[in-house]
Each structure stands twice: as C-alpha cells, then as structure tokens.
C-alpha cells in the first residue's frame, strides 16, 4: 500500500497474510466508490479498509464462484459493481450489499503449567483479571489456548506478546501452545490474539498477568540489605578503631612530653614533605601537559610546509595510501568526481634566491607568493607543496577553461611583479606551468587520482623548461586516459618518454 505521513512523505506499506490476507498471491485489485480496496487472490476475495485498518475475506462458501481466481481477470462497471474471473466462472460483487461478518472471538486457556504445577484454567477463564505467580524454583510456563468460534473450525491463527519484556508480537500460526522460560523478576502482561484465516487482527485480546518471584538475596531488597550491612559494619569498625587510637595517643601523651614534641615535629616534617611532594607532582603534571600539547602541535604541523603554509604532497599520498589500504575495492569519497583539473606551478628562480639571500629571504618570498595564490585560486581547490618552489593544485572548478585562464593570469601577474622580501630587497621569478584537464576522465578511486598526479608530475619534469618556464597543457594520451588506470606507477615515466602523452605549449 502507498501511504503518506504527516510531513507528506510517501512510503510503501507491505500487507501480507501476517496482516490478515488469506494468501500472498494477488491476481486483481479494484477500488469501490467507498474507497475500499478489493483483491482477488489464490484463496478468495478480500476487502481492505485503510482507516480503520481492517481486512475482510470472502470464500466460495460465502457465495464466490471459486476460491482460486485468474490473473488480470477483474473489471468495475459504471454502477460500481465489481467483477472477478475465477477458474470456475465470473463472480459479481455489489460492494453496497456486502455486510461485515461479525465473528465473535473468545480465547480461553485450555492448559496452564508452571514448573511442575498444573493451574486450574476454570478460574483463569472466569476471572476479570487472571493472574499467575511464578516461584523462584520454577523455570518455565507452558500455556495452551483455544478460540471458541464455530464459524470456521481449525482456521484460527494466533499471536502473542509479553508487555514488560520486549512487546513484540510472536506469530504461532495454527499452533496454540506458548512456552515462556527464564523470565527475570518482575511483573508482565501476556497478550494473546487470534483471528480466522479470512479475518484481520482486530480486537479480541486475551490478557494474563504474570508475577515472577526471585531469591530474596538476589532481589533488589536483598541487595539493599547487604549494602546497608556493609556500610554499618564499616562505620562501626571505623568508630571502634578511632576510639582505640585515641586512647593509645592519650596514653603516649601522658607518658612523656618529649615524645609529644617529637611526634609534633615528625608530623610537621611529614606535612612539609607531603606538601613538597605535592608541589613537585603539580609541576610534573604541568610539564606533561605542556609536552602533550607540544606533541599535538608538532603532529599537526608535521606535514605543513613552513615556507608556504600548504601541506606537503606526501601528506596527500599518505591519505591516498590509507584509503587504498582501507577501501581496496570501493569507490572514492561519496562515489563522485571530486577534482576536474590538476596543475603544477614551478617558481624557476627559487634556487637562485635561496643561494643569493639565504633561507629567511626565500621563505618570505614564498610566503608572499602563497598568499597571492590563495587569493587567485578558488576556495574549493587544494594546494600542496611538491618540493622547493614547486606547487601542486587540485581544482574543483568545473569550468576547465575558466580555471586555465585563472592560472595563466596568475602566472602573468607573478612574472610582472617584484615582491619586497626585506629592507631594500625585491625579487621576481619566472614561472613554469603544466595543466592537466580531466573533463573526459572519470576518477572513481584514490588509486586513479594518485596515478594522474604521478603522470602530471613526471610530464612536467620531462617536458617543461626549468630555466625559462613554459606553459604546457596535457590534452590527452595515445590511448584513452582510462588506459593509465591499468598501469603501475613505475611504468608511467616509460609511457611518457615513449611520446604517448599528448600536450601543447600555451605560452613560451
């Protein structure tokens, strides 16, 4: 059935023979003018009402041509009369003329055994609130029930649940025996319900109240008593020991004032020692906290490049390798393509600036360039330091032409700028740029991303000019780029040197 909740969200509800259908084989479905659903099945015709949730079945002994109907043989005319084709003819139904059958459900207990005791079922069946008491030495309860209904003999189905335990319905089908074992101490309500094979689970619940006893010393009251005795024993023992020590101390004080002075000195010394030990422990604890904090900061900065503020590329490989090991056969994050372009920016004058001015100057130079790159590259992209003066960019910009123009404009801005890195010192640099657009490549695993990064790094190393700084764009491969995913990382260099990677120069 298709339903909707209070939030107008549509969901499907499965109606089966456990909900009252006589059979799960449905051959035809019709709706009458009162919005009741009529179903032809392999065991009669069913009328289903959603509100309230009721199921009413009709069989051949109710006037149907047969209990077994044919697939697709159903029709509703303009007057609201329903027709269903069976293996023995056609059944015509006037929904207005059908009357709901009133089948009285009267469940009685036919046998009740607790442990080895047999309980008088007459009193249970004639009590307004039947109750059973299980002693601590009785481990199981065996209950048999019957449904006193003469409409359809031997067609009753039964189910039960225990409120106070789990509350889930347990279906017995035509079995009438219930065995309950190892109930914990407490009070429970056993609910039993029956239906005929052509009826739903409406009403007719028989209730039996169960009270389970346990050993006193294992009960809550027994545990409280034991705890009280232990506490009282501790308090009395503490009082007696304290009284004994006070008498001993008074005797020692009366014997000698000298001993009293010595005891006071020892007490003062002990207190001073404990105070000193406490202070040392506090200092040690403070040092441990500072060391832990420093260790955490060190771990957080282990993969950071201090000159650029970006993570080093080995951090990216670490993450990729961890994903490959933990998800060897699964797709990458969220099963979607995360990156659409890769690029390498190489600052050709990094080594010269380092040699001429030293580490502090080149660090300041790279810091200023990094800030410029952060401003020009979209926030969704990630930048990693490959090595000194060389940066890897992973872009999530879907418009590859727009991303390429950003990189070219960034390169032109760097080429035409001098950066103040110290008093009286300004520096500029040539820029080499390699771009790899992935618009036709489906990246569905971390391994594939790692291979494409290796391809770009090695293509940049083999084809770009480290002095003048050209701009190259990888436009494809001799075969589909998907072919690279079958290569091993160590074979990529041979693949490039063989001239199988196609690229063109965008700027000298």
C-alpha positions, 0 to 999 in steps of 0.5 A, spaced: 500 500 500 502 507 498 501 511 504 503 518 506 505 521 513 504 527 516 510 531 513 507 528 506 512 523 505 510 517 501 512 510 503 510 503 501 506 499 506 507 491 505 500 487 507 501 480 507 497 474 510 501 476 517 496 482 516 490 478 515 490 476 507 488 469 506 494 468 501 500 472 498 498 471 491 494 477 488 491 476 481 486 483 481 485 489 485 479 494 484 477 500 488 469 501 490 466 508 490 467 507 498 474 507 497 475 500 499 480 496 496 478 489 493 483 483 491 482 477 488 487 472 490 489 464 490 484 463 496 478 468 495 476 475 495 478 480 500 476 487 502 481 492 505 479 498 509 485 503 510 482 507 516 480 503 520 485 498 518 481 492 517 481 486 512 475 482 510 475 475 506 470 472 502 470 464 500 466 460 495 462 458 501 460 465 502 457 465 495 464 466 490 464 462 484 471 459 486 476 460 491 482 460 486 481 466 481 485 468 474 490 473 473 488 480 470 481 477 470 477 483 474 473 489 471 468 495 475 462 497 471 459 504 471 454 502 477 460 500 481 459 493 481 465 489 481 467 483 477 472 477 478 474 471 473 475 465 477 477 458 474 470 456 475 466 462 472 465 470 473 463 472 480 459 479 481 460 483 487 455 489 489 460 492 494 453 496 497 450 489 499 456 486 502 455 486 510 461 485 515 461 478 518 461 479 525 465 473 528 465 473 535 472 471 538 473 468 545 480 465 547 480 461 553 486 457 556 485 450 555 492 448 559 496 452 564 503 449 567 508 452 571 514 448 573 511 442 575 504 445 577 498 444 573 493 451 574 486 450 574 484 454 567 476 454 570 478 460 574 483 463 569 477 463 564 472 466 569 476 471 572 476 479 570 483 479 571 487 472 571 493 472 574 499 467 575 505 467 580 511 464 578 516 461 584 523 462 584 524 454 583 520 454 577 523 455 570 518 455 565 510 456 563 507 452 558 500 455 556 495 452 551 489 456 548 483 455 544 478 460 540 471 458 541 468 460 534 464 455 530 464 459 524 470 456 521 473 450 525 481 449 525 482 456 521 484 460 527 491 463 527 494 466 533 499 471 536 502 473 542 506 478 546 509 479 553 508 487 555 514 488 560 519 484 556 520 486 549 512 487 546 513 484 540 508 480 537 510 472 536 506 469 530 504 461 532 500 460 526 495 454 527 499 452 533 496 454 540 501 452 545 506 458 548 512 456 552 515 462 556 522 460 560 527 464 564 523 470 565 527 475 570 523 478 576 518 482 575 511 483 573 508 482 565 502 482 561 501 476 556 497 478 550 494 473 546 490 474 539 487 470 534 483 471 528 480 466 522 484 465 516 479 470 512 479 475 518 484 481 520 487 482 527 482 486 530 480 486 537 479 480 541 485 480 546 486 475 551 490 478 557 494 474 563 498 477 568 504 474 570 508 475 577 515 472 577 518 471 584 526 471 585 531 469 591 530 474 596 538 475 596 538 476 589 532 481 589 533 488 589 531 488 597 536 483 598 541 487 595 539 493 599 540 489 605 547 487 604 549 494 602 546 497 608 550 491 612 556 493 609 556 500 610 554 499 618 559 494 619 564 499 616 562 505 620 562 501 626 569 498 625 571 505 623 568 508 630 571 502 634 578 503 631 578 511 632 576 510 639 582 505 640 587 510 637 585 515 641 586 512 647 593 509 645 595 517 643 592 519 650 596 514 653 603 516 649 601 523 651 601 522 658 607 518 658 612 523 656 612 530 653 618 529 649 615 524 645 609 529 644 614 534 641 617 529 637 611 526 634 609 534 633 615 535 629 615 528 625 608 530 623 610 537 621 616 534 617 611 529 614 606 535 612 612 539 609 614 533 605 607 531 603 606 538 601 613 538 597 611 532 594 605 535 592 608 541 589 613 537 585 607 532 582 603 539 580 609 541 576 610 534 573 603 534 571 604 541 568 610 539 564 606 533 561 601 537 559 605 542 556 609 536 552 602 533 550 600 539 547 607 540 544 606 533 541 599 535 538 602 541 535 608 538 532 603 532 529 599 537 526 604 541 523 608 535 521 606 535 514 605 543 513 610 546 509 613 552 513 615 556 507 608 556 504 603 554 509 600 548 504 601 541 506 606 537 503 604 532 497 606 526 501 601 528 506 596 527 500 599 520 498 599 518 505 591 519 505 591 516 498 595 510 501 590 509 507 584 509 503 587 504 498 589 500 504 582 501 507 577 501 501 581 496 496 575 495 492 570 501 493 569 507 490 572 514 492 569 519 497 561 519 496 562 515 489 563 522 485 568 526 481 571 530 486 577 534 482 576 536 474 583 539 473 590 538 476 596 543 475 603 544 477 606 551 478 614 551 478 617 558 481 624 557 476 628 562 480 627 559 487 634 556 487 637 562 485 634 566 491 635 561 496 643 561 494 643 569 493 639 571 500 639 565 504 633 561 507 629 567 511 629 571 504 626 565 500 621 563 505 618 570 505 618 570 498 614 564 498 610 566 503 608 572 499 607 568 493 602 563 497 598 568 499 597 571 492 595 564 490 590 563 495 587 569 493 587 567 485 585 560 486 578 558 488 576 556 495 574 549 493 581 547 490 587 544 494 594 546 494 600 542 496 607 543 496 611 538 491 618 540 493 622 547 493 618 552 489 614 547 486 606 547 487 601 542 486 593 544 485 587 540 485 581 544 482 574 543 483 572 548 478 568 545 473 569 550 468 576 547 465 577 553 461 575 558 466 580 555 471 586 555 465 585 562 464 585 563 472 592 560 472 595 563 466 593 570 469 596 568 475 602 566 472 602 573 468 601 577 474 607 573 478 612 574 472 610 582 472 611 583 479 617 584 484 615 582 491 619 586 497 622 580 501 626 585 506 629 592 507 631 594 500 630 587 497 625 585 491 625 579 487 621 576 481 621 569 478 619 566 472 614 561 472 613 554 469 606 551 468 603 544 466 595 543 466 592 537 466 584 537 464 580 531 466 573 533 463 573 526 459 576 522 465 572 519 470 576 518 477 572 513 481 578 511 486 584 514 490 588 509 486 586 513 479 587 520 482 594 518 485 596 515 478 594 522 474 598 526 479 604 521 478 603 522 470 602 530 471 608 530 475 613 526 471 610 530 464 612 536 467 619 534 469 620 531 462 617 536 458 617 543 461 623 548 461 626 549 468 630 555 466 625 559 462 618 556 464 613 554 459 606 553 459 604 546 457 597 543 457 596 535 457 590 534 452 590 527 452 594 520 451 595 515 445 590 511 448 584 513 452 586 516 459 582 510 462 588 506 459 593 509 465 588 506 470 591 499 468 598 501 469 603 501 475 606 507 477 613 505 475 611 504 468 608 511 467 615 515 466 616 509 460 609 511 457 611 518 457 618 518 454 615 513 449 611 520 446 604 517 448 602 523 452 599 528 448 600 536 450 601 543 447 605 549 449 600 555 451 605 560 452 613 560 451 
